[in-house]
């Protein structure tokens, strides 16, 4: 289904891949999210390293929501396996860190614990497609801790169509990612700008929208292998959540 992944060719991933051997090899990307369902069919060649579940307090950070698996796919979905779709840095290793429950909710403490865990266990990149309006010391300090250990922290700017800050995206220690459409315009839902309110956008990446400007018969969203309820498949999602893993994948290529 690579032909439907307009977002990969939009960032020229297909031009980057031939320039390196095993794109992303050696890089570890922590996906701090709802977990990752590692037995999805198009993760059959994806590398995983041990993570942790801060929701249930165990070593099985399985995804019971679908969000974490989708963003992990954009980073490192198995590629060149004659199946499904592609990931930006498809030879990078994913570290699943579950800090959000099946409804996509979680505490700032759990998120901070996840960040510190990733930094302490070999992550080169921390990816977070999450955020909130509260600026809490526990979260800021966790991000500063990871950044001081040379970890690149990539965070979704938020989907509130505002220039008000979202945290942890607005912290200086983090790269904040807004979302663009197929037409390279700011997505209508995306947070934006740098203002007196404290918002800070560092970079934009494809997050998609519900139009079909390329005429392929599908919405111009981001396509990856994940699940809906109990049904595995290939799903189009949109949001700054979908833009952010493109950047995390590029950082993994740069780390390599």
Helices and strands as residue ranges (DSSP letters): G 2-4, H 6-10, H 13-17, E 28-33, G 41-43, E 47-53, H 67-76, E 93-98, H 108-120, E 125-128, H 137-148, E 152-156, E 174-180, E 203-206, E 222-228, E 231-237, H 240-255
